[in-house]
Amino acid sequence: MKKKRNWVFAAALICIAATVSGSLLSCNDAKAQNEGGDEPSAEVKSEELIRTSQSWDGVELPDYLKGRPELVAVKYVFPAGKKLGWHHHPVMNYGILVQGELTIIGLDGKQKVVHEGEAVVEMVNTIHHGENRGKKDVILYMFYLSQKDSLLAVQHPEIPLE
């Protein structure tokens, strides 16, 4: 059963990558082609979306944690007009924005606008928040490099949003 779950998770990540990059068939297109008798493309294509050792604000990422890693993947949906509260991440994380536009704001006022199809590496141990200033929901897939029972985010309700 565990092998089947791993395969399903891997297939889901491939489908996400296909949808984001546009260079592979989407999951629905591949299914439709197989059902319709058309053969899918014989070529596998890939596109590196990001390779970096820095978060979006240019700060170097910390060294890896010691001990057994736990990888966590989370899908976030931010409704139009929604602001997240101030928070920080004690672990490294990065993601792919698959719909909409997300503005990330550091406590120092520095901002980053992440557009549909773009990858983003979040700040580590630096307080920030996100806003969906657009008219449609933001869909964001985030991948955390953590350890068992580690918090992915620490909220800061004592800092008011404007």
DSSP file with accessible surface (Angstrom, degrees, kcal/mol):
  #  RESIDUE AA STRUCTURE BP1 BP2  ACC     N-H-->O    O-->H-N    N-H-->O    O-->H-N    TCO  KAPPA ALPHA  PHI   PSI    X-CA   Y-CA   Z-CA
    1    1 A M     >        0   0  170      0, 0.0     4,-2.2     0, 0.0     5,-0.2   0.000 360.0 360.0 360.0 -38.9    0.0    0.0    0.0
    2    2 A K  H  >  +     0   0  145      1,-0.2     4,-2.4     2,-0.2     5,-0.2   0.907 360.0  51.6 -63.4 -40.1    2.9    2.4    0.8
    3    3 A K  H  > S+     0   0  185      1,-0.2     4,-2.2     2,-0.2    -1,-0.2   0.906 109.0  51.1 -63.1 -39.0    4.4    1.9   -2.6
    4    4 A K  H  > S+     0   0  143      2,-0.2     4,-2.6     1,-0.2    -2,-0.2   0.926 109.6  49.5 -64.8 -43.1    1.1    2.7   -4.2
    5    5 A R  H  X S+     0   0  151     -4,-2.2     4,-2.6     1,-0.2    -2,-0.2   0.912 110.8  50.5 -61.5 -41.7    0.7    5.9   -2.2
    6    6 A N  H  X S+     0   0   96     -4,-2.4     4,-2.6     2,-0.2    -1,-0.2   0.910 111.2  48.5 -62.7 -41.6    4.3    6.9   -3.2
    7    7 A W  H  X S+     0   0  180     -4,-2.2     4,-2.8     2,-0.2    -2,-0.2   0.926 111.4  49.5 -64.7 -42.3    3.4    6.3   -6.9
    8    8 A V  H  X S+     0   0   75     -4,-2.6     4,-2.4     2,-0.2    -2,-0.2   0.923 112.1  48.6 -63.1 -42.1    0.2    8.3   -6.6
    9    9 A F  H  X S+     0   0  105     -4,-2.6     4,-2.3     2,-0.2    -2,-0.2   0.938 112.2  48.6 -63.6 -44.1    2.1   11.2   -5.0
   10   10 A A  H  X S+     0   0   45     -4,-2.6     4,-2.3     1,-0.2    -2,-0.2   0.921 111.1  50.4 -62.7 -41.6    4.8   11.1   -7.7
   11   11 A A  H  X S+     0   0   29     -4,-2.8     4,-2.4     1,-0.2    -1,-0.2   0.904 109.0  51.9 -63.0 -39.7    2.1   11.0  -10.4
   12   12 A A  H  X S+     0   0   47     -4,-2.4     4,-2.5     2,-0.2    -1,-0.2   0.919 109.0  49.7 -64.1 -41.8    0.4   14.0   -8.8
   13   13 A L  H  X S+     0   0   57     -4,-2.3     4,-2.8     2,-0.2    -1,-0.2   0.907 110.1  51.1 -63.9 -38.5    3.7   16.0   -8.8
   14   14 A I  H  X S+     0   0  108     -4,-2.3     4,-2.7     1,-0.2    -2,-0.2   0.929 110.1  49.7 -63.5 -41.5    4.3   15.1  -12.4
   15   15 A a  H  X S+     0   0   43     -4,-2.4     4,-2.3     2,-0.2    12,-0.3   0.908 110.9  49.6 -64.5 -38.6    0.8   16.3  -13.2
   16   16 A I  H  X S+     0   0   27     -4,-2.5     4,-2.8     2,-0.2     5,-0.2   0.954 112.2  47.6 -63.5 -47.7    1.4   19.6  -11.3
   17   17 A A  H  X S+     0   0   48     -4,-2.8     4,-2.8     1,-0.2     5,-0.4   0.910 111.3  51.7 -61.4 -38.8    4.7   20.1  -13.2
   18   18 A A  H  X S+     0   0    4     -4,-2.7     4,-1.7    -5,-0.2     6,-0.5   0.924 112.1  45.4 -63.6 -42.8    3.0   19.4  -16.5
   19   19 A T  H  < S+     0   0   87     -4,-2.3    -2,-0.2    -5,-0.2    -1,-0.2   0.927 116.9  44.8 -67.2 -42.3    0.3   21.9  -15.8
   20   20 A V  H  < S+     0   0   23     -4,-2.8    -2,-0.2    -5,-0.2    -3,-0.2   0.953 118.6  39.4 -68.6 -49.2    2.7   24.6  -14.6
   21   21 A S  H  < S-     0   0   29     -4,-2.8    -1,-0.2    -5,-0.2    -2,-0.2   0.804  84.0-151.6 -76.9 -28.4    5.4   24.2  -17.3
   22   22 A G  S  < S+     0   0   61     -4,-1.7    -1,-0.1    -5,-0.4    -4,-0.1   0.461  73.6 100.4  71.8  -3.9    3.0   23.7  -20.2
   23   23 A S  S    S+     0   0   40     -6,-0.3     2,-0.3     2,-0.1    -5,-0.1   0.670  76.9  52.6 -89.6 -15.4    5.8   21.7  -21.9
   24   24 A L  S    S-     0   0   49     -6,-0.5     2,-0.1    -7,-0.2    -2,-0.1  -0.750 102.4 -87.7-109.4 164.1    4.3   18.4  -20.9
   25   25 A L        -     0   0   58     -2,-0.3    -6,-0.1     1,-0.1    -2,-0.1  -0.425  47.0-116.9 -64.1 142.1    0.8   17.1  -21.5
   26   26 A S     >  -     0   0   30     -8,-0.1     4,-2.7     1,-0.1     5,-0.2  -0.384  29.1-105.1 -72.3 165.0   -1.6   18.1  -18.7
   27   27 A a  H  > S+     0   0   44    -12,-0.3     4,-2.2     1,-0.2     5,-0.2   0.919 122.2  46.3 -58.4 -44.7   -3.1   15.2  -16.8
   28   28 A N  H  > S+     0   0  126      2,-0.2     4,-2.7     1,-0.2    -1,-0.2   0.895 111.7  51.2 -67.7 -39.0   -6.5   15.6  -18.5
   29   29 A D  H  > S+     0   0   86      2,-0.2     4,-2.7     1,-0.2     5,-0.2   0.927 111.0  48.3 -63.3 -43.9   -4.9   15.9  -22.0
   30   30 A A  H  X S+     0   0   28     -4,-2.7     4,-2.4     2,-0.2    -2,-0.2   0.928 113.3  47.5 -62.9 -42.2   -2.9   12.7  -21.4
   31   31 A K  H  X S+     0   0  125     -4,-2.2     4,-2.6    -5,-0.2     5,-0.2   0.937 112.7  48.8 -63.9 -45.0   -6.0   10.9  -20.2
   32   32 A A  H  X S+     0   0   56     -4,-2.7     4,-2.4     1,-0.2     6,-0.3   0.912 111.2  49.9 -63.5 -41.3   -8.1   12.1  -23.1
   33   33 A Q  H  X>S+     0   0   54     -4,-2.7     5,-0.9     2,-0.2     4,-0.6   0.920 112.3  47.3 -64.6 -42.3   -5.4   11.1  -25.7
   34   34 A N  H ><5S+     0   0  101     -4,-2.4     3,-0.6     1,-0.2    -2,-0.2   0.903 115.1  45.5 -66.0 -39.2   -5.2    7.6  -24.2
   35   35 A E  H 3<5S+     0   0  140     -4,-2.6    -1,-0.2     1,-0.2    -2,-0.2   0.854 112.7  51.6 -70.7 -33.7   -8.9    7.2  -24.1
   36   36 A G  H 3<5S-     0   0   58     -4,-2.4    -1,-0.2    -5,-0.2    -2,-0.2   0.507 114.1-115.0 -82.8  -4.9   -9.2    8.6  -27.6
   37   37 A G  T <<5S+     0   0   53     -4,-0.6     2,-0.2    -3,-0.6    -3,-0.2   0.324  72.9 131.7  90.4 -12.0   -6.7    6.2  -29.0
   38   38 A D      < -     0   0  109     -5,-0.9    -1,-0.3    -6,-0.3    -2,-0.1  -0.536  59.7-120.3 -72.2 143.0   -4.2    9.0  -29.9
   39   39 A E        -     0   0  159     -2,-0.2     3,-0.1    -3,-0.1    -1,-0.1  -0.656  24.0-123.3 -83.6 135.5   -0.7    8.3  -28.8
   40   40 A P        -     0   0   44      0, 0.0    -1,-0.1     0, 0.0   -10,-0.0  -0.296  49.1 -70.0 -68.3 164.9    0.9   10.9  -26.4
   41   41 A S        -     0   0   77      1,-0.1   -16,-0.1     2,-0.1     0, 0.0  -0.213  35.9-140.6 -55.2 141.4    4.1   12.5  -27.4
   42   42 A A  S    S+     0   0   98     -3,-0.1     2,-0.4     2,-0.0    -1,-0.1   0.585  79.4  82.7 -80.6 -11.0    7.1   10.2  -27.3
   43   43 A E        -     0   0  138      2,-0.0     2,-0.5     0, 0.0    -2,-0.1  -0.810  66.8-149.7-100.4 133.7    9.3   12.9  -25.9
   44   44 A V        -     0   0  131     -2,-0.4     2,-0.4   -20,-0.1   -20,-0.1  -0.878  20.7-166.0 -94.9 128.9    9.6   13.9  -22.3
   45   45 A K        -     0   0  119     -2,-0.5     2,-0.3   -22,-0.1   -22,-0.1  -0.898   6.0-171.3-116.0 148.3   10.4   17.5  -21.9
   46   46 A S        -     0   0  116     -2,-0.4     2,-0.4   -23,-0.0   -28,-0.0  -0.965   9.5-165.4-136.8 155.2   11.5   19.3  -18.8
   47   47 A E        -     0   0  112     -2,-0.3     2,-0.5     0, 0.0   -24,-0.1  -0.965  22.1-133.0-141.1 117.8   12.1   22.9  -17.8
   48   48 A E        -     0   0  118     -2,-0.4     3,-0.1     1,-0.2    -2,-0.0  -0.622  19.5-171.5 -71.8 123.0   14.0   23.9  -14.7
   49   49 A L        -     0   0   64     -2,-0.5    70,-0.3     1,-0.3     2,-0.3   0.793  63.8  -7.9 -88.1 -32.0   11.9   26.6  -13.0
   50   50 A I        -     0   0   71     68,-0.1    -1,-0.3    70,-0.0     2,-0.3  -0.960  46.8-179.7-163.8 146.0   14.4   27.6  -10.3
   51   51 A R        +     0   0  198     -2,-0.3     2,-0.3    -3,-0.1    -3,-0.0  -0.874  35.4 134.2-147.0 113.4   17.8   26.7   -8.9
   52   52 A T        -     0   0   62     -2,-0.3    -2,-0.0     1,-0.0     3,-0.0  -0.989  52.4-148.9-156.9 160.6   19.1   28.9   -6.1
   53   53 A S  S    S+     0   0   80     -2,-0.3     8,-3.0     2,-0.1     2,-0.3   0.077  82.8  75.1-115.4  15.9   20.7   29.1   -2.7
   54   54 A Q  B    S-A   60   0A  78      6,-0.3     6,-0.2    69,-0.0    67,-0.1  -0.943  77.5-120.3-129.3 152.0   18.8   32.3   -1.8
   55   55 A S    >   -     0   0    9      4,-2.6     3,-2.4    -2,-0.3    67,-0.2  -0.291  50.2 -87.1 -77.6 174.4   15.3   33.2   -0.8
   56   56 A W  T 3  S+     0   0   39     65,-2.7    66,-0.1     1,-0.3    -1,-0.1   0.749 128.0  57.9 -59.3 -22.7   13.3   35.7   -2.9
   57   57 A D  T 3  S-     0   0   19     64,-0.2    -1,-0.3     2,-0.1    65,-0.1   0.363 120.6-104.5 -91.6   7.5   14.8   38.6   -1.0
   58   58 A G  S <  S+     0   0   39     -3,-2.4     2,-0.3     1,-0.3    -2,-0.1   0.455  74.4 139.1  89.4   0.6   18.4   37.6   -1.8
   59   59 A V        -     0   0   77      1,-0.1    -4,-2.6    -5,-0.0    -1,-0.3  -0.619  59.3-108.6 -82.4 136.5   19.3   36.2    1.6
   60   60 A E  B     -A   54   0A 120     -2,-0.3    -6,-0.3    -6,-0.2    -1,-0.1  -0.363  34.9-115.1 -61.5 139.0   21.4   33.0    1.7
   61   61 A L        -     0   0   41     -8,-3.0    -1,-0.1     1,-0.1     3,-0.1  -0.425  34.3-107.0 -71.6 151.2   19.4   29.9    2.8
   62   62 A P        -     0   0   61      0, 0.0    -1,-0.1     0, 0.0     3,-0.1  -0.236  41.7 -85.6 -72.6 166.7   20.5   28.3    6.0
   63   63 A D        -     0   0  151      1,-0.1     3,-0.1     3,-0.0     0, 0.0  -0.305  59.3 -84.5 -63.7 157.3   22.4   25.0    6.2
   64   64 A Y        -     0   0  180      1,-0.1    -1,-0.1    -3,-0.1     2,-0.1  -0.262  48.7-102.3 -59.8 152.0   20.3   21.8    6.2
   65   65 A L        -     0   0   82     80,-0.1     2,-0.3    -3,-0.1    -1,-0.1  -0.366  36.7-115.1 -68.5 153.3   18.9   20.6    9.5
   66   66 A K  S    S+     0   0  191     -3,-0.1     2,-0.2    -2,-0.1    -1,-0.1  -0.706  75.8  33.5 -90.1 145.4   20.6   17.7   11.1
   67   67 A G  S    S-     0   0   63     -2,-0.3    -2,-0.0    80,-0.0     0, 0.0  -0.520 106.0 -18.5 107.1-175.6   18.7   14.4   11.4
   68   68 A R        -     0   0  213     -2,-0.2    80,-0.5     1,-0.1     2,-0.1  -0.486  68.4-132.4 -70.9 127.6   16.1   12.6    9.4
   69   69 A P        -     0   0   93      0, 0.0     2,-0.4     0, 0.0    78,-0.3  -0.386  12.7-158.2 -78.2 156.0   14.3   14.9    6.9
   70   70 A E  E     -B  146   0B  76     76,-2.8    76,-2.7    -2,-0.1     2,-0.5  -0.983   9.0-153.9-130.4 120.5   10.6   15.2    6.4
   71   71 A L  E     -B  145   0B 129     -2,-0.4     2,-0.4    74,-0.2    74,-0.2  -0.842  12.7-170.1 -96.4 131.6    9.4   16.6    3.1
   72   72 A V  E     -B  144   0B  38     72,-2.2    72,-3.5    -2,-0.5     2,-0.4  -0.984   9.0-164.7-126.8 131.2    5.9   18.2    3.2
   73   73 A A  E     -B  143   0B  43     -2,-0.4     2,-0.4    70,-0.2    70,-0.2  -0.963  12.9-177.3-114.3 131.6    3.9   19.3    0.2
   74   74 A V  E     -B  142   0B  38     68,-2.9    68,-3.2    -2,-0.4     2,-0.5  -0.993  19.1-147.9-132.6 134.8    1.0   21.7    0.8
   75   75 A K  E     -B  141   0B 120     -2,-0.4     2,-0.4    66,-0.2    66,-0.2  -0.896  19.9-166.9 -99.0 125.7   -1.6   23.2   -1.6
   76   76 A Y  E     -B  140   0B  73     64,-3.4    64,-2.7    -2,-0.5     2,-0.5  -0.924  10.1-165.7-112.5 140.0   -2.8   26.6   -0.6
   77   77 A V  E     -B  139   0B  74     -2,-0.4    62,-0.2    62,-0.2    60,-0.0  -0.988   6.5-168.7-123.7 116.4   -5.8   28.4   -2.1
   78   78 A F  E     -B  138   0B  16     60,-2.6    60,-2.8    -2,-0.5     3,-0.1  -0.929  19.4-133.2-106.9 114.1   -6.0   32.2   -1.3
   79   79 A P    >   -     0   0   66      0, 0.0     3,-2.2     0, 0.0    53,-0.2  -0.229  40.3 -80.8 -62.1 153.8   -9.3   33.8   -2.2
   80   80 A A  T 3  S+     0   0   45      1,-0.3    53,-0.1    55,-0.2    55,-0.1  -0.263 118.8  16.8 -54.2 135.1   -9.2   37.1   -4.1
   81   81 A G  T 3  S+     0   0   58     51,-1.6    -1,-0.3    53,-0.4     2,-0.2   0.370  92.3 141.7  82.4  -4.0   -8.5   40.0   -1.7
   82   82 A K    <   -     0   0  106     -3,-2.2    50,-2.8    49,-0.1     2,-0.4  -0.462  33.7-162.6 -77.8 137.1   -7.2   37.7    1.1
   83   83 A K  B     -E  131   0C  80     48,-0.2     2,-0.3    -2,-0.2    48,-0.2  -0.982  10.9-142.0-115.2 132.2   -4.3   38.8    3.3
   84   84 A L        -     0   0   52     46,-3.1     3,-0.1    -2,-0.4    -6,-0.0  -0.634  27.5-107.4 -84.8 152.0   -2.4   36.3    5.4
   85   85 A G        -     0   0   31     -2,-0.3    45,-0.3     1,-0.1    43,-0.1  -0.237  46.8 -77.7 -72.0 165.9   -1.2   37.3    8.8
   86   86 A W        +     0   0   25     73,-0.5    70,-2.8    70,-0.3     2,-0.3  -0.397  68.4 147.6 -63.4 137.9    2.5   38.0    9.6
   87   87 A H  E     -FG 128 155C  12     41,-2.5    41,-2.7    68,-0.3     2,-0.3  -0.958  33.7-141.4-159.1 170.3    4.4   34.8   10.1
   88   88 A H  E     - G   0 154C  34     66,-1.9    66,-2.9    -2,-0.3    39,-0.1  -0.964  16.1-129.1-139.1 159.7    7.8   33.2    9.6
   89   89 A H        -     0   0    5     34,-0.4    36,-3.0    37,-0.3    37,-0.2  -0.944   7.9-165.5-109.7 121.0    9.0   29.8    8.4
   90   90 A P  S    S+     0   0   43      0, 0.0     2,-0.3     0, 0.0    -1,-0.1   0.549  77.7  53.7 -80.1  -4.5   11.6   28.0   10.6
   91   91 A V  S    S-     0   0    6     61,-0.4    34,-0.1    60,-0.1    55,-0.1  -0.900  95.4 -96.2-127.8 156.3   12.3   25.6    7.7
   92   92 A M  E     +C  145   0B  21     53,-0.6    53,-2.7    -2,-0.3     2,-0.3  -0.407  49.0 166.6 -68.5 144.9   13.3   26.0    4.1
   93   93 A N  E     -C  144   0B   2     29,-0.3    29,-1.7    51,-0.2     2,-0.3  -0.987  15.6-179.9-157.5 154.5   10.4   25.9    1.6
   94   94 A Y  E     -CD 143 121B  96     49,-2.0    49,-3.7    -2,-0.3     2,-0.3  -0.949  10.8-178.9-148.5 164.7    9.8   26.8   -2.0
   95   95 A G  E     -CD 142 120B   0     25,-2.5    25,-2.3    -2,-0.3     2,-0.4  -0.964  26.7-116.4-158.9 176.9    6.8   26.6   -4.3
   96   96 A I  E     -CD 141 119B  20     45,-2.2    45,-2.5    -2,-0.3     2,-0.7  -0.991  21.8-143.0-124.8 125.9    5.1   27.0   -7.7
   97   97 A L  E     +C  140   0B   0     21,-2.6    20,-3.4    -2,-0.4    21,-0.3  -0.818  21.8 176.0 -89.3 117.3    2.2   29.4   -8.2
   98   98 A V  E     +     0   0B  33     41,-2.3     2,-0.3    -2,-0.7    42,-0.2   0.590  63.5  23.4-101.3 -13.1   -0.2   27.8  -10.6
   99   99 A Q  E    S-C  139   0B  63     40,-1.4    40,-1.7    16,-0.0    -1,-0.3  -0.972 106.3  -6.8-152.8 138.8   -2.9   30.4  -10.6
  100  100 A G  S    S-     0   0   10     -2,-0.3    16,-0.7    38,-0.2     2,-0.3  -0.390  81.0 -69.8  85.5-158.2   -3.2   34.1   -9.9
  101  101 A E  E     -H  115   0C  83     35,-0.3    33,-0.5    14,-0.2     2,-0.4  -0.988  37.6-161.6-144.9 128.3   -0.7   36.5   -8.5
  102  102 A L  E     -H  114   0C   7     12,-2.3    12,-3.5    -2,-0.3     2,-0.5  -0.950   5.7-153.7-118.3 130.5    0.7   36.6   -4.9
  103  103 A T  E     -HI 113 131C   3     28,-2.8    28,-2.5    -2,-0.4     2,-0.5  -0.914   9.9-162.1-102.5 125.2    2.4   39.6   -3.3
  104  104 A I  E     -HI 112 130C   2      8,-3.3     8,-2.3    -2,-0.5     2,-0.5  -0.922   6.9-166.6-108.2 132.0    4.8   38.7   -0.5
  105  105 A I  E     -HI 111 129C  15     24,-3.0    24,-2.1    -2,-0.5     6,-0.2  -0.974   8.8-146.2-125.8 125.1    5.8   41.5    1.9
  106  106 A G  E >   - I   0 128C   1      4,-3.2     3,-2.4    -2,-0.5    22,-0.2  -0.463  31.4-110.4 -81.2 159.2    8.6   41.5    4.4
  107  107 A L  T 3  S+     0   0   93     20,-2.0    21,-0.1     1,-0.3    -1,-0.1   0.807 120.9  60.1 -59.4 -26.1    8.4   43.3    7.7
  108  108 A D  T 3  S-     0   0  116     19,-0.3    -1,-0.3     2,-0.1     3,-0.1   0.440 123.0-106.5 -81.3  -0.8   11.1   45.7    6.3
  109  109 A G  S <  S+     0   0   45     -3,-2.4    -2,-0.1     1,-0.3     2,-0.1   0.282  72.5 142.7  94.5 -11.3    8.7   46.6    3.4
  110  110 A K        -     0   0  101     -5,-0.1    -4,-3.2     1,-0.0     2,-0.3  -0.415  34.0-159.7 -63.4 137.9   10.5   44.7    0.7
  111  111 A Q  E     -H  105   0C 101     -6,-0.2     2,-0.4    -3,-0.1    -6,-0.2  -0.910  19.4-170.3-125.7 153.0    8.0   43.1   -1.7
  112  112 A K  E     -H  104   0C  74     -8,-2.3    -8,-3.3    -2,-0.3     2,-0.6  -0.991  11.4-153.8-138.8 125.7    8.0   40.3   -4.3
  113  113 A V  E     -H  103   0C  46     -2,-0.4     2,-0.5   -10,-0.2   -10,-0.2  -0.913  11.1-158.0-100.3 122.1    5.1   39.7   -6.7
  114  114 A V  E     -H  102   0C   1    -12,-3.5   -12,-2.3    -2,-0.6     2,-0.2  -0.900  11.3-155.6-102.8 125.3    4.9   36.0   -7.8
  115  115 A H  E >   -H  101   0C  79     -2,-0.5     3,-2.4   -14,-0.2   -18,-0.3  -0.608  34.2 -72.3-100.4 160.5    3.1   35.5  -11.1
  116  116 A E  T 3  S+     0   0  104    -16,-0.7   -18,-0.2     1,-0.3    -1,-0.1  -0.184 120.6  18.5 -49.8 130.5    1.3   32.4  -12.4
  117  117 A G  T 3  S+     0   0   27    -20,-3.4    -1,-0.3     1,-0.3     2,-0.2   0.334  98.6 122.3  88.4  -6.2    3.8   29.7  -13.4
  118  118 A E    <   -     0   0   72     -3,-2.4   -21,-2.6   -21,-0.3    -1,-0.3  -0.597  55.5-134.0 -92.5 153.3    6.7   31.1  -11.4
  119  119 A A  E     -D   96   0B  16    -70,-0.3     2,-0.4   -23,-0.2   -23,-0.2  -0.717  20.6-166.7 -97.6 151.3    8.6   29.4   -8.6
  120  120 A V  E     -D   95   0B   5    -25,-2.3   -25,-2.5    -2,-0.3     2,-0.6  -0.999  15.8-150.1-141.0 138.8    9.4   31.2   -5.3
  121  121 A V  E     -D   94   0B  13     -2,-0.4   -65,-2.7   -27,-0.2   -27,-0.2  -0.960  29.5-135.6-106.5 118.7   11.8   30.4   -2.5
  122  122 A E        -     0   0   18    -29,-1.7   -29,-0.3    -2,-0.6     2,-0.1  -0.289  20.8 -97.6 -73.8 159.2   10.4   31.7    0.8
  123  123 A M        -     0   0    1    -68,-0.1     2,-0.5     3,-0.1   -34,-0.4  -0.425  34.3-138.3 -69.2 147.4   12.3   33.6    3.5
  124  124 A V  S    S-     0   0   19      1,-0.2   -32,-0.1    -2,-0.1     3,-0.1  -0.956  78.7  -9.8-113.9 127.9   13.5   31.5    6.4
  125  125 A N  S    S+     0   0   99    -36,-3.0     2,-0.4    -2,-0.5    -1,-0.2   0.746 105.8 116.9  58.8  26.6   13.2   32.9   10.0
  126  126 A T        -     0   0   54    -37,-0.2   -37,-0.3    -3,-0.1    -1,-0.2  -0.995  69.0-119.3-124.9 127.7   12.2   36.3    8.6
  127  127 A I        +     0   0   39     -2,-0.4   -20,-2.0   -39,-0.1   -19,-0.3  -0.424  51.3 137.3 -71.6 134.1    8.7   37.7    9.3
  128  128 A H  E     -FI  87 106C   1    -41,-2.7   -41,-2.5   -22,-0.2     2,-0.3  -0.936  32.5-148.2-158.3 174.1    6.6   38.4    6.2
  129  129 A H  E     - I   0 105C   9    -24,-2.1   -24,-3.0    -2,-0.3     2,-0.3  -0.963  12.6-129.3-148.4 167.1    3.0   38.0    4.9
  130  130 A G  E     - I   0 104C   4     -2,-0.3   -46,-3.1   -45,-0.3     2,-0.4  -0.893  15.1-166.6-120.5 152.2    1.2   37.4    1.7
  131  131 A E  E     -EI  83 103C  20    -28,-2.5   -28,-2.8    -2,-0.3     2,-0.9  -1.000  18.7-146.7-137.6 138.1   -1.6   39.1   -0.1
  132  132 A N        +     0   0    2    -50,-2.8   -51,-1.6    -2,-0.4   -30,-0.1  -0.877  25.6 169.1 -99.0  98.7   -3.8   38.2   -3.0
  133  133 A R        +     0   0  133     -2,-0.9    -1,-0.1   -32,-0.4   -31,-0.1   0.420  48.5  92.5 -89.7   0.8   -4.4   41.6   -4.6
  134  134 A G  S    S-     0   0   30    -33,-0.5   -53,-0.4     2,-0.2     4,-0.1  -0.088  83.8-113.6 -88.2-172.4   -6.0   40.1   -7.7
  135  135 A K  S    S+     0   0  208    -55,-0.1     2,-0.3     2,-0.1   -55,-0.2   0.423  92.8  56.0-103.9  -4.0   -9.5   39.2   -8.7
  136  136 A K  S    S-     0   0  107    -57,-0.1   -35,-0.3   -35,-0.1    -2,-0.2  -0.904  95.1 -85.0-127.7 159.5   -9.1   35.4   -8.8
  137  137 A D        -     0   0   69     -2,-0.3     2,-0.4   -57,-0.1    -2,-0.1  -0.275  37.9-131.0 -58.0 144.5   -8.0   32.8   -6.3
  138  138 A V  E     -B   78   0B   0    -60,-2.8   -60,-2.6   -38,-0.1     2,-0.5  -0.841  17.4-162.6 -93.9 134.1   -4.3   32.1   -6.0
  139  139 A I  E     +BC  77  99B  30    -40,-1.7   -41,-2.3    -2,-0.4   -40,-1.4  -0.989  14.7 175.9-118.7 122.8   -3.4   28.5   -6.0
  140  140 A L  E     -BC  76  97B   7    -64,-2.7   -64,-3.4    -2,-0.5     2,-0.6  -0.993  21.1-155.6-133.2 127.7    0.1   27.8   -4.7
  141  141 A Y  E     -BC  75  96B  50    -45,-2.5   -45,-2.2    -2,-0.4     2,-0.4  -0.928  19.5-169.0-102.5 121.6    1.9   24.5   -4.1
  142  142 A M  E     -BC  74  95B   2    -68,-3.2   -68,-2.9    -2,-0.6     2,-0.5  -0.905  10.8-157.5-114.9 144.8    4.6   24.7   -1.4
  143  143 A F  E     -BC  73  94B  36    -49,-3.7   -49,-2.0    -2,-0.4     2,-0.4  -0.980  11.0-159.4-125.1 119.9    7.3   22.2   -0.6
  144  144 A Y  E     -BC  72  93B   7    -72,-3.5   -72,-2.2    -2,-0.5     2,-0.8  -0.850  13.4-151.1-105.9 136.0    8.9   22.2    2.9
  145  145 A L  E     +BC  71  92B  50    -53,-2.7   -53,-0.6    -2,-0.4   -74,-0.2  -0.877  50.3 136.5-103.2  97.9   12.2   20.7    3.8
  146  146 A S  E     -B   70   0B   3    -76,-2.7   -76,-2.8    -2,-0.8     2,-0.3  -0.401  50.9-111.0-128.3-166.9   11.5   19.9    7.4
  147  147 A Q    >   -     0   0   49    -78,-0.3     3,-2.4    -2,-0.1   -80,-0.0  -0.952  53.5 -71.5-133.3 156.8   11.9   17.3   10.2
  148  148 A K  T 3  S+     0   0  149    -80,-0.5     3,-0.1    -2,-0.3   -78,-0.0  -0.165 118.7   6.2 -50.8 133.0    9.2   15.3   11.9
  149  149 A D  T 3  S+     0   0  143      1,-0.2    -1,-0.3    -3,-0.0     2,-0.2   0.523  94.2 139.8  69.6   9.6    7.0   17.4   14.2
  150  150 A S    <   -     0   0   44     -3,-2.4    -1,-0.2     1,-0.1     2,-0.2  -0.597  57.6-112.8 -79.3 145.8    8.6   20.7   13.1
  151  151 A L        -     0   0  112     -2,-0.2     3,-0.1     1,-0.1    -4,-0.1  -0.540  16.5-156.8 -72.4 142.0    6.4   23.7   12.6
  152  152 A L  S    S+     0   0   42      1,-0.3   -61,-0.4    -2,-0.2     2,-0.3   0.753  78.7  10.5 -87.5 -29.4    6.1   24.9    9.0
  153  153 A A        -     0   0   31    -64,-0.2     2,-0.5   -63,-0.1    -1,-0.3  -0.994  61.3-148.7-149.1 148.4    5.1   28.4   10.0
  154  154 A V  E     -G   88   0C  42    -66,-2.9   -66,-1.9    -2,-0.3     2,-0.2  -0.985  24.6-138.7-119.4 120.5    5.0   30.5   13.2
  155  155 A Q  E     -G   87   0C 113     -2,-0.5   -68,-0.3   -68,-0.2     3,-0.1  -0.483   8.4-158.0 -80.4 151.3    2.2   33.1   13.3
  156  156 A H    >   +     0   0   28    -70,-2.8     3,-1.8    -2,-0.2   -70,-0.3  -0.649  21.8 164.1-127.2  74.0    2.7   36.6   14.7
  157  157 A P  T 3   +     0   0  118      0, 0.0    -1,-0.1     0, 0.0     4,-0.1   0.694  69.3  73.4 -67.7 -14.9   -0.7   37.9   15.6
  158  158 A E  T 3  S+     0   0  130     -3,-0.1    -2,-0.0     1,-0.1    -3,-0.0   0.665  84.6  75.2 -72.5 -14.0    0.9   40.7   17.7
  159  159 A I  S <  S-     0   0   40     -3,-1.8   -73,-0.5   -73,-0.1    -3,-0.1  -0.872  84.4-139.2-100.1 113.8    1.8   42.4   14.5
  160  160 A P        -     0   0  104      0, 0.0     2,-0.3     0, 0.0    -2,-0.1  -0.414   9.1-125.7 -74.4 146.8   -1.3   44.1   13.0
  161  161 A L              0   0   66     -4,-0.1   -76,-0.1    -2,-0.1   -78,-0.0  -0.643 360.0 360.0 -82.1 147.2   -2.0   44.0    9.2
  162  162 A E              0   0  209     -2,-0.3    -1,-0.1     0, 0.0     0, 0.0  -0.475 360.0 360.0 -81.4 360.0   -2.5   47.4    7.6
